[in-house]
Amino acid sequence: MSINLIFKIAAVGIIVTVISQVLKHSGREEHAFLTSLAGLVIVLFWIIPYINDLFETMKDLFSL
């Protein structure tokens, strides 16, 4: 895992937090929730390959 991925995740978190707070204060809670959900989905798509590598390593380690 590279440090760039960690910085990208942190940047998405900061951006999503700011956008969500602006939307909540303007009375659009539904849009704030959808923004948070979109940020979560983006980050999950970035880390899925690393999770897959982890499971493959565990499978090889225990020879399953």
Backbone as a printed PyTorch tensor [residue, N CA C, xyz], in Angstrom:
tensor([[[  0.8550,  -1.1710,   0.0000],
         [  0.0000,   0.0000,   0.0000],
         [  0.9010,   1.2330,   0.0000]],

        [[  0.5950,   2.1480,  -0.8590],
         [  1.4220,   3.3470,  -0.9460],
         [  0.8280,   4.4640,  -0.0890]],

        [[  1.6740,   5.4030,   0.2030],
         [  1.2460,   6.5510,   1.0120],
         [  0.2700,   7.4270,   0.2360]],

        [[  0.3420,   7.3530,  -1.1020],
         [ -0.5710,   8.1540,  -1.9240],
         [ -2.0230,   7.7630,  -1.6980]],

        [[ -2.2700,   6.4690,  -1.5120],
         [ -3.6320,   6.0120,  -1.2600],
         [ -4.1670,   6.5780,   0.0570]],

        [[ -3.3170,   6.6170,   1.0620],
         [ -3.7370,   7.1610,   2.3580],
         [ -4.0720,   8.6440,   2.2270]],

        [[ -3.2530,   9.3810,   1.4740],
         [ -3.5270,  10.8020,   1.2710],
         [ -4.8130,  11.0130,   0.4650]],

        [[ -5.0600,  10.1510,  -0.5320],
         [ -6.2900,  10.2780,  -1.3140],
         [ -7.5130,  10.0080,  -0.4490]],

        [[ -7.4360,   9.0040,   0.4120],
         [ -8.5570,   8.6950,   1.3070],
         [ -8.8010,   9.8570,   2.2690]],

        [[ -7.7270,  10.4240,   2.7970],
         [ -7.8750,  11.5660,   3.7040],
         [ -8.4770,  12.7660,   2.9800]],

        [[ -8.0510,  13.0020,   1.7470],
         [ -8.5920,  14.1250,   0.9740],
         [-10.0750,  13.9390,   0.7040]],

        [[-10.4680,  12.7280,   0.3410],
         [-11.8940,  12.4650,   0.1120],
         [-12.6790,  12.6600,   1.3990]],

        [[-12.1310,  12.2260,   2.5130],
         [-12.8040,  12.4040,   3.7970],
         [-13.0080,  13.8630,   4.1490]],

        [[-11.9860,  14.6670,   3.9320],
         [-12.0970,  16.0970,   4.2320],
         [-13.1080,  16.7720,   3.3210]],

        [[-13.0290,  16.4650,   2.0350],
         [-13.9480,  17.0820,   1.0660],
         [-15.3900,  16.6860,   1.3490]],

        [[-15.6160,  15.4030,   1.6170],
         [-16.9730,  14.9240,   1.8880],
         [-17.5070,  15.5490,   3.1790]],

        [[-16.6660,  15.6920,   4.1830],
         [-17.0950,  16.3030,   5.4390],
         [-17.5180,  17.7460,   5.2370]],

        [[-16.7260,  18.5030,   4.4940],
         [-17.0540,  19.9120,   4.2570],
         [-18.3540,  20.0340,   3.4670]],

        [[-18.4830,  19.2400,   2.4080],
         [-19.6970,  19.2980,   1.5870],
         [-20.9210,  18.8830,   2.4050]],

        [[-20.7740,  17.8480,   3.2110],
         [-21.9020,  17.3900,   4.0320],
         [-22.3310,  18.4450,   5.0420]],

        [[-21.3720,  19.1030,   5.6660],
         [-21.7130,  20.1390,   6.6290],
         [-22.4160,  21.3180,   5.9630]],

        [[-21.9520,  21.7030,   4.7940],
         [-22.6080,  22.7950,   4.0710],
         [-24.0370,  22.4070,   3.7090]],

        [[-24.2130,  21.1830,   3.2380],
         [-25.5540,  20.7370,   2.8660],
         [-26.4680,  20.6170,   4.0780]],

        [[-25.9490,  20.1330,   5.2000],
         [-26.7710,  20.0160,   6.4060],
         [-27.2240,  21.3830,   6.9120]],

        [[-26.3350,  22.3550,   6.8690],
         [-26.6950,  23.6840,   7.3600],
         [-27.6450,  24.4090,   6.4150]],

        [[-27.6930,  23.9730,   5.1660],
         [-28.6410,  24.5940,   4.2350],
         [-29.9670,  23.8360,   4.2030]],

        [[-30.0910,  22.8090,   5.0540],
         [-31.3600,  22.0950,   5.1690],
         [-31.5380,  20.9480,   4.1900]],

        [[-30.4780,  20.4750,   3.6160],
         [-30.5740,  19.3710,   2.6560],
         [-29.8830,  18.1270,   3.2260]],

        [[-30.4950,  17.5730,   4.2490],
         [-29.9130,  16.4180,   4.9200],
         [-29.8290,  15.2010,   4.0120]],

        [[-30.8000,  15.0440,   3.1020],
         [-30.7970,  13.8920,   2.1970],
         [-29.5920,  13.9410,   1.2700]],

        [[-29.2980,  15.1350,   0.7560],
         [-28.1480,  15.2740,  -0.1290],
         [-26.8370,  15.0800,   0.6340]],

        [[-26.8180,  15.5070,   1.8810],
         [-25.6250,  15.3120,   2.7090],
         [-25.3750,  13.8280,   2.9360]],

        [[-26.4390,  13.0760,   3.1790],
         [-26.3040,  11.6310,   3.3610],
         [-25.8100,  10.9700,   2.0870]],

        [[-26.3560,  11.3580,   0.9480],
         [-25.9300,  10.7730,  -0.3200],
         [-24.4850,  11.1240,  -0.6470]],

        [[-24.0530,  12.3170,  -0.2710],
         [-22.6560,  12.7040,  -0.4710],
         [-21.7340,  11.8350,   0.3800]],

        [[-22.1100,  11.6080,   1.6150],
         [-21.3120,  10.7410,   2.4820],
         [-21.2690,   9.3190,   1.9490]],

        [[-22.3830,   8.8430,   1.4690],
         [-22.4440,   7.4960,   0.9140],
         [-21.5830,   7.3790,  -0.3450]],

        [[-21.6040,   8.3880,  -1.1840],
         [-20.7770,   8.3810,  -2.3930],
         [-19.2940,   8.3710,  -2.0390]],

        [[-18.9010,   9.1450,  -1.0380],
         [-17.5080,   9.1390,  -0.5940],
         [-17.0820,   7.7790,  -0.0740]],

        [[-17.9570,   7.1320,   0.6650],
         [-17.6600,   5.7960,   1.1790],
         [-17.4900,   4.7970,   0.0520]],

        [[-18.3600,   4.8590,  -0.9480],
         [-18.2760,   3.9310,  -2.0800],
         [-16.9850,   4.1470,  -2.8620]],

        [[-16.5980,   5.3890,  -3.0630],
         [-15.3530,   5.6800,  -3.7830],
         [-14.1540,   5.0870,  -3.0510]],

        [[-14.1010,   5.2920,  -1.7460],
         [-12.9770,   4.7710,  -0.9700],
         [-12.9950,   3.2470,  -0.9600]],

        [[-14.1570,   2.6380,  -0.8680],
         [-14.2320,   1.1750,  -0.8920],
         [-13.7270,   0.6070,  -2.2110]],

        [[-14.0470,   1.2600,  -3.3220],
         [-13.5440,   0.7860,  -4.6070],
         [-12.0220,   0.8980,  -4.6820]],

        [[-11.4460,   1.8840,  -4.0020],
         [ -9.9930,   2.0140,  -3.9970],
         [ -9.3110,   0.9310,  -3.1710]],

        [[ -9.9520,   0.4840,  -2.0740],
         [ -9.2740,  -0.4720,  -1.1940],
         [ -9.6640,  -1.9270,  -1.4400]],

        [[-10.6270,  -2.1830,  -2.3150],
         [-11.0140,  -3.5670,  -2.6020],
         [ -9.8390,  -4.4080,  -3.0940]],

        [[ -8.9760,  -3.9110,  -4.0040],
         [ -7.8320,  -4.7500,  -4.4130],
         [ -6.9060,  -5.1190,  -3.2530]],

        [[ -6.7250,  -4.2200,  -2.2970],
         [ -5.8780,  -4.5130,  -1.1490],
         [ -6.5150,  -5.5510,  -0.2400]],

        [[ -7.8220,  -5.4940,  -0.0930],
         [ -8.5260,  -6.5030,   0.7050],
         [ -8.4300,  -7.8630,   0.0300]],

        [[ -8.5540,  -7.8800,  -1.2960],
         [ -8.4190,  -9.1280,  -2.0420],
         [ -7.0170,  -9.7040,  -1.8630]],

        [[ -5.9920,  -8.8710,  -1.9340],
         [ -4.6210,  -9.3370,  -1.7050],
         [ -4.4450,  -9.9010,  -0.3060]],

        [[ -5.0860,  -9.2650,   0.6720],
         [ -5.0070,  -9.7580,   2.0430],
         [ -5.5980, -11.1590,   2.1530]],

        [[ -6.7680, -11.3750,   1.5550],
         [ -7.3860, -12.6940,   1.6230],
         [ -6.5740, -13.7380,   0.8660]],

        [[ -5.9800, -13.3660,  -0.2570],
         [ -5.1340, -14.2980,  -0.9940],
         [ -3.8930, -14.6680,  -0.1830]],

        [[ -3.3150, -13.6940,   0.4990],
         [ -2.1510, -13.9620,   1.3400],
         [ -2.5140, -14.8710,   2.5010]],

        [[ -3.6640, -14.6370,   3.1110],
         [ -4.1070, -15.4980,   4.2180],
         [ -4.3790, -16.9090,   3.7260]],

        [[ -4.9560, -17.0190,   2.5330],
         [ -5.2280, -18.3390,   1.9800],
         [ -3.9230, -19.0860,   1.7020]],

        [[ -2.9320, -18.3840,   1.1580],
         [ -1.6420, -19.0210,   0.9060],
         [ -0.9120, -19.3560,   2.2010]],

        [[ -1.0500, -18.4950,   3.1970],
         [ -0.3810, -18.7200,   4.4660],
         [ -0.8940, -19.9770,   5.1570]],

        [[ -2.1880, -20.1820,   5.1340],
         [ -2.7680, -21.3420,   5.7980],
         [ -3.0070, -22.5040,   4.8400]],

        [[ -2.5710, -22.3680,   3.6010],
         [ -2.6580, -23.4260,   2.5760],
         [ -4.0530, -23.9990,   2.4440]],

        [[ -5.0170, -23.0970,   2.2620],
         [ -6.4050, -23.5490,   2.1120],
         [ -6.7260, -23.7780,   0.6600]]])
